[in-house]
Amino acid sequence: MRVVINRLSTAGPRTGVGRYAQELSQHLRSSSSEHVVNLFPNALAWPAVRAARVVVPVLNRLRARTPRPNGWGPFAGLVRAAKGLAKGLSRAARAEARRYVRAQLTPQNYDLYHEPNFIPLPCDLPTAITVHDLSVLLFPQWHPPARVDAYLRQFRAGLERCEFVFTPSEYVRSQVIHLLNVRPQRVSCVYPGTRAAFKPLPAPEVDVGLQQLGLSRDYFLYVGAIEPRKNLSMLLKVYCSLPAAVRERHPLVLAGPWGWLTRSVADYYESTARHLGVRHLGYVPEKALPLLYNGARCLLYPSHYEGFGFPPVEMLACGGAVLASDIATLREVIGAPAMLSPYDADGWRAALMRAATDNDWVRDLRSSATRAAGYSWHDSAQQAWSAYSEILGHSTSRDHRPGPVPAAEPIIRGAA
C-alpha cells in the first residue's frame, strides 16, 4: 500500500494540526515495513514550499495594505507596479501549486491520499481526511469572516470527494455523523497520541530549563494559541482579580502565539494583565513544552470548544494538575477531576484560589493524572493502517465513492 500524506501544515511553527500530521506520518512509517508512506510535497519541492510559506503572506499583505497609488505622488507608478507584481506572483504561485498537485497525486504514484488538515486537495486518488473539530461551522463568530467564507465554499466539496473521515474524539465523530450527514461506517475516531518527551522530568533539568526561559516553578500555565474559543478573556480577568499575594507567588504564564480576533484580549493584556502577574511568552518551541508543564503548579484550560485538547493531555502525561472546562470533549479525553463550566467565572476564581493555597488538593490532582497513558501514537498509526486497508478494499469494490449522504441545506446553516 502506498499512502501519501499532505505535510503542508508542518511547514511553519507547529501547532495542533501540524504536530498531528508530523507525529502520525512518523509513526505510520515506523509501524509498518510492509507499506510505504510518502510525504507531499516531496523532498525536492519542500524547500520551495517552506519559502513560499514566508513569501506569499508578505505578498498578500502588500496587496491588501498598500495605500492607493494616487496618494504616493511621484512614486505612484512604482507602488502600482509593486502591487501588480505581488498580485501576479500570488496568482502564479497558486496556479503552479495546482499544476504540481495534479501531476503528483495520481494513481500511478500512490494508492491513497490522507489529508490531515480538513480540506483535501482535488485529485483522483481514494481520499481520507481528518476533521479535527467543527468550530468554523458551529461557531463562525470565533473565526475571521474570510476563513468562514472559504471554508463554506471548500469544505462540502472536499467532504464529498472523500471515502473516509478520521476524527480525534468520539464527540467530533458524532458531530460529523449527525451534523454533516456522513454515514457512520465512513467515520472513525482515532485518538492522537502523546510524545515520549511528555513525562515527569528530573527537578534539576526542569530548574535549568525554566531559568533559561526566565521562569521559576509554581506558576499557573496556559498553553495554546490565543483566539476566541480558548476563553482567555474570562481567564485573564479572573486571574487579575486574585489577591496580589497569590499573583506574586503564582504568575500566569501564557505559552502560545496571538491568533485571530484577539483585539479585546490584547488590549486587556497590555493595559492591565501584564502589570498584574501575567506573562506572555508567545510561541514556545516543542522541545521546551515538557519543561513548562513540569514547572507549572497547574495547567488552566478554560476552552469553550475542543476537538481533542493536546495541552491538558500533555500536562497529565507530565504528571501535572489540570483545571479544565467541563465540556463534552474534555470529559471524554481527560476526565479530569477538576472541571468547571467555561462560563462560571466565580467557579474558576474559587478553583484558582484553592489551587494556589491547598497543596494537598494539587497533589491529589497530580496523582489522578493517569488518563494520558492511554494515548499512543503507535496505536493511532495501527488504527489508521486498518482504516486505509478498509478504504482501498471498499473503493476497489464499488464504482463510486460513498462520501456523505446528500444534504438538502448548506452545511449546518444556522447551527451556531
C-alpha positions in Angstrom: 0.0 0.0 0.0 1.4 3.4 -1.0 -0.1 6.2 1.2 0.7 9.9 0.7 0.1 12.4 3.4 0.0 16.2 2.9 2.5 17.8 5.2 1.9 21.4 4.3 0.6 22.0 7.9 4.1 21.2 9.2 5.9 23.9 7.1 5.6 26.6 9.7 5.7 26.7 13.5 3.8 23.5 14.6 0.6 23.9 16.5 -2.1 21.2 16.8 -2.7 20.2 13.2 1.0 20.4 12.3 2.0 18.3 15.2 -0.7 15.8 14.4 0.5 15.5 10.8 4.1 15.2 11.8 3.6 12.5 14.5 1.1 10.4 12.6 3.3 10.3 9.5 6.4 9.4 11.5 4.6 6.6 13.4 2.9 5.2 10.2 6.4 4.8 8.8 7.9 3.2 11.8 5.0 0.9 12.5 4.9 -0.9 9.1 7.6 -2.4 6.9 5.0 -3.8 4.5 3.5 -0.4 3.4 5.0 2.8 2.2 4.3 6.3 3.5 5.2 9.3 1.3 5.0 12.9 2.2 3.7 15.6 -0.1 5.2 17.9 -1.2 8.2 15.7 -1.8 11.8 16.4 -0.7 12.7 18.3 -3.9 9.8 20.7 -3.6 9.9 21.1 0.2 12.4 24.0 0.4 10.4 26.0 -2.1 7.2 25.3 -0.1 8.7 26.4 3.1 10.0 29.6 1.4 6.5 30.2 0.0 5.0 30.0 3.5 7.0 33.1 4.3 6.8 35.0 0.9 3.2 34.5 -0.1 1.7 36.1 3.1 4.0 39.0 2.6 2.8 39.4 -0.9 -0.8 39.2 0.2 -0.3 41.8 2.9 1.4 44.1 0.4 -1.7 43.8 -1.9 -4.1 44.4 1.0 -2.4 47.1 2.9 -0.5 49.3 0.5 -2.4 52.6 0.1 -3.9 53.6 -3.2 -1.1 54.6 -5.6 -2.6 58.1 -6.3 -1.5 59.1 -2.8 2.2 58.5 -3.4 2.9 61.4 -5.8 5.9 60.7 -8.0 6.2 57.2 -6.6 2.7 56.2 -7.7 3.9 54.3 -10.7 6.4 52.3 -8.5 3.7 51.4 -6.0 1.2 50.4 -8.7 3.9 48.2 -10.2 4.7 46.6 -6.8 1.1 45.8 -6.1 0.7 44.4 -9.6 3.8 42.3 -9.1 2.6 41.0 -5.8 -0.8 40.1 -7.3 0.8 38.4 -10.2 3.2 36.4 -8.1 0.4 35.3 -5.8 -1.7 34.1 -8.7 1.3 32.4 -10.4 2.2 30.6 -7.1 -1.4 29.3 -6.8 -1.5 28.1 -10.4 1.9 26.4 -10.1 0.7 24.7 -6.9 -2.4 23.4 -8.7 -0.3 22.0 -11.5 2.1 20.4 -9.1 -0.8 18.7 -7.2 -2.4 17.3 -10.4 1.0 16.0 -11.6 1.9 14.3 -8.3 -1.3 13.0 -6.7 -2.0 10.3 -9.3 -2.8 6.6 -9.1 0.5 5.9 -10.8 2.3 7.3 -7.8 0.1 6.4 -4.9 -2.8 4.2 -3.8 -4.4 6.5 -1.2 -4.2 10.2 -0.1 -4.7 11.2 3.6 -5.3 14.9 4.2 -4.6 15.7 7.9 -5.9 19.3 7.7 -9.7 19.3 7.0 -9.9 20.1 3.2 -8.4 17.7 0.7 -6.6 18.7 -2.4 -8.5 17.7 -5.6 -7.1 14.5 -7.1 -8.2 11.1 -8.5 -6.9 9.1 -5.5 -9.1 7.4 -2.9 -9.0 10.1 -0.1 -9.3 10.2 3.7 -9.4 13.4 5.7 -9.0 14.3 9.4 -11.7 16.6 10.7 -10.3 17.9 14.0 -13.3 19.9 15.0 -16.3 21.8 13.6 -15.7 25.1 15.2 -15.7 27.1 11.9 -19.1 25.7 11.1 -20.7 25.7 14.5 -19.2 28.9 15.8 -18.3 31.2 12.9 -18.3 34.2 15.2 -15.0 32.8 16.6 -13.2 33.0 13.2 -12.3 35.6 10.7 -15.1 36.1 8.1 -12.8 35.3 5.2 -11.9 32.0 6.7 -15.5 31.1 7.3 -16.5 32.1 3.7 -13.6 30.0 2.2 -14.4 27.0 4.5 -18.1 27.0 3.5 -17.1 27.1 -0.2 -14.5 24.4 0.0 -15.4 22.0 2.9 -18.6 20.5 1.4 -16.9 19.7 -2.0 -13.9 18.3 -0.2 -16.0 16.1 2.1 -17.9 14.7 -0.9 -14.6 13.7 -2.5 -13.6 11.5 0.5 -14.1 7.8 1.2 -13.3 8.2 4.9 -13.2 10.7 7.8 -10.9 10.4 10.8 -11.8 12.4 14.0 -9.7 12.8 17.2 -12.6 12.1 19.6 -15.9 10.3 19.7 -17.6 13.6 20.3 -16.4 15.0 17.0 -17.2 11.7 15.3 -20.8 12.1 16.5 -20.9 15.6 15.2 -19.6 14.7 11.8 -22.2 11.9 11.5 -25.2 13.8 12.7 -24.5 17.3 11.6 -22.8 16.6 8.3 -24.8 13.5 7.4 -21.9 11.2 6.9 -22.5 7.5 7.1 -21.3 6.1 10.4 -19.2 3.4 8.8 -17.2 6.1 6.9 -16.1 7.9 10.1 -13.7 6.6 12.7 -12.4 8.1 15.9 -8.6 7.6 16.1 -7.2 9.3 19.2 -3.9 11.1 18.8 -1.0 10.1 21.0 1.4 11.8 23.3 5.1 12.1 22.5 7.6 10.3 24.8 9.1 13.7 25.8 5.9 14.5 27.8 6.8 12.8 31.1 7.9 13.8 34.6 11.4 15.2 34.4 14.2 15.4 37.0 13.9 18.6 39.1 17.4 19.9 38.2 16.7 19.6 34.5 13.4 21.5 34.9 15.0 24.2 37.0 17.8 24.8 34.4 15.3 24.9 31.6 13.0 27.3 33.4 15.9 29.6 34.2 16.7 29.9 30.5 13.1 31.0 30.0 13.3 33.4 32.9 10.8 31.5 35.0 10.6 29.9 38.4 8.4 27.0 39.4 4.8 27.1 40.6 3.3 29.4 38.0 -0.2 28.8 36.5 0.1 27.9 32.9 -2.0 28.2 29.7 -0.7 26.6 26.5 -2.3 27.2 23.1 -3.0 30.0 20.6 -4.9 33.0 21.9 -8.2 33.0 20.0 -11.8 33.4 20.9 -12.8 29.8 21.6 -10.0 29.5 24.2 -11.8 31.8 26.5 -8.7 33.8 27.6 -10.7 36.9 28.2 -12.5 35.3 31.1 -9.3 33.6 32.4 -7.3 36.9 32.4 -10.0 38.8 34.3 -10.4 36.0 36.8 -6.7 35.8 37.4 -6.3 39.5 37.7 -9.0 39.6 40.4 -6.9 37.3 42.7 -5.2 38.8 45.7 -1.8 40.4 45.0 0.0 37.9 47.3 -1.4 35.0 45.2 -0.4 36.6 41.9 3.1 37.2 43.2 3.6 33.6 44.2 1.9 32.2 41.2 2.2 34.2 38.0 0.1 33.2 35.0 2.2 32.2 32.0 0.7 32.2 28.5 2.6 29.9 26.1 1.2 30.4 22.6 1.0 32.8 19.7 -1.6 35.5 19.2 -4.2 34.0 16.9 -7.1 35.9 15.4 -9.9 38.2 16.6 -7.8 39.0 19.7 -8.0 42.8 20.0 -10.1 42.9 23.2 -7.8 40.3 24.8 -4.7 42.0 23.6 -5.9 45.4 24.9 -6.7 43.9 28.3 -3.4 42.2 28.5 -1.5 45.4 27.6 -3.5 47.7 29.8 -4.0 45.5 32.8 -3.0 41.9 32.9 0.8 42.2 32.2 1.0 44.6 35.1 -0.7 42.1 37.4 1.4 39.0 37.1 0.5 37.7 33.6 3.4 36.9 31.2 3.0 36.1 27.5 5.9 34.0 26.2 4.5 33.8 22.6 5.1 30.6 20.6 7.1 28.1 22.5 9.2 25.5 20.6 8.0 21.9 21.1 11.2 20.9 22.9 10.5 23.5 25.7 6.9 22.4 26.4 7.8 19.4 28.7 9.8 21.8 30.8 7.0 24.3 31.0 4.5 21.6 32.0 6.8 20.1 34.7 7.4 23.5 36.2 3.8 24.6 36.4 1.6 24.4 39.5 -1.4 23.8 37.4 -2.5 24.0 33.7 -5.5 26.2 33.1 -7.7 25.2 30.1 -11.0 27.2 30.1 -11.8 26.5 26.4 -15.4 26.7 25.1 -14.9 24.0 22.5 -12.3 21.4 21.6 -11.8 18.6 19.1 -9.3 16.8 21.4 -7.2 19.0 23.7 -3.5 18.4 23.4 -2.3 20.7 26.2 -4.3 19.0 29.1 -3.3 15.5 27.8 0.3 16.6 27.7 0.1 18.1 31.1 -1.3 14.9 32.5 1.4 12.9 30.8 3.9 15.0 32.7 2.2 14.2 36.0 0.7 17.7 36.3 -2.5 19.1 37.7 -5.2 20.3 35.3 -8.1 22.7 35.7 -10.2 22.3 32.6 -13.6 23.3 31.1 -16.4 20.9 31.7 -17.2 20.3 28.0 -18.0 17.1 26.2 -14.7 16.5 24.5 -12.5 17.1 27.6 -14.8 14.9 29.7 -14.2 12.2 27.1 -10.5 12.7 26.6 -9.1 13.6 30.0 -11.9 13.1 32.5 -10.0 15.4 34.9 -11.4 15.6 38.5 -11.4 19.4 38.4 -13.7 20.6 35.6 -15.7 23.8 35.5 -18.1 25.5 33.2 -16.3 27.9 30.8 -19.0 30.4 31.7 -18.6 30.2 35.5 -16.1 32.9 36.3 -16.8 32.7 40.0 -16.1 29.0 39.9 -12.8 29.5 38.2 -11.8 32.1 40.6 -12.5 29.8 43.6 -10.6 26.9 41.9 -7.6 29.2 41.3 -7.7 30.3 44.9 -7.8 26.7 46.1 -5.0 25.6 43.7 -2.9 28.5 45.0 -3.4 27.7 48.7 -4.3 24.0 49.0 -1.2 21.9 48.4 -3.0 18.7 49.3 -5.6 19.3 46.6 -3.0 20.0 44.0 -1.2 16.8 44.9 -4.5 14.9 44.6 -5.0 16.4 41.1 -1.5 15.3 40.1 -1.9 11.8 41.5 -5.0 11.4 39.4 -3.1 12.2 36.2 -3.3 8.7 34.7 -5.7 9.1 31.7 -3.0 10.3 29.3 -1.2 7.0 29.5 -3.8 5.5 27.2 -2.9 7.8 24.2 -0.2 6.2 22.0 0.9 7.4 18.5 1.8 3.7 17.8 -1.8 2.7 18.4 -3.0 5.7 16.3 -0.9 4.5 13.4 -2.1 0.9 13.7 -5.7 2.1 13.6 -5.0 4.3 10.6 -3.4 1.4 8.7 -6.5 -0.7 9.3 -8.7 2.1 8.1 -6.6 2.6 5.0 -6.9 -1.1 4.1 -10.7 -0.9 4.5 -10.8 2.2 2.3 -8.9 0.6 -0.5 -10.9 -2.6 -0.3 -14.1 -0.6 -0.4 -13.1 1.8 -3.2 -12.0 -1.1 -5.4 -15.3 -3.0 -5.0 -17.5 -0.1 -5.9 -17.7 2.3 -8.9 -18.4 5.4 -6.8 -17.2 7.0 -3.6 -19.6 6.7 -0.7 -19.0 10.1 0.8 -21.6 11.9 2.8 -25.3 11.5 2.4 -26.5 14.4 0.3 -27.9 17.2 2.4 -30.8 19.5 1.4 -29.2 22.5 3.0 -25.7 24.0 3.2 -23.5 22.7 5.9 -25.1 23.3 9.4 -26.7 26.5 8.2 -27.7 28.5 11.3 -26.3 25.8 13.7 -24.3 28.3 15.6 
